[in-house]
Amino acid sequence: MKRSADFGAPVGGYLTPLIVRDADFTAVVWCDEEGIPKRLPENLWIRDIFSPSTPVLGTCVITGESDEDGFVTSVSPRVIELFKAHASSV
């Protein structure tokens, strides 16, 4: 697996994590912390699936939590199910 710093290129900036906890899963949404000054659009998929209290802007990478060695883990099957369900509704 990767360390979180490896996600800077796909996201396009300095990474900031948004931790989403639910009864069935914990996910980490890595996004560009400079989304507002860069005027990035709101990520509607993240908004619709996770309903964060703060808008998430721009491209994101979603992972599981970090393990004891600092490597991020895979997303849970439940998170994949949520994205599949959302994809079929749009």
PyMOL commands that set and color helices and strands:
alter all, ss='L'
color gray80, all
select helices_A, chain A and resi 4-11+44-50+77-89
alter helices_A, ss='H'
color red, helices_A
select strands_A, chain A and resi 15-21+26-32+61-63
alter strands_A, ss='S'
color yellow, strands_A
deselect
rebuild
show_as cartoon
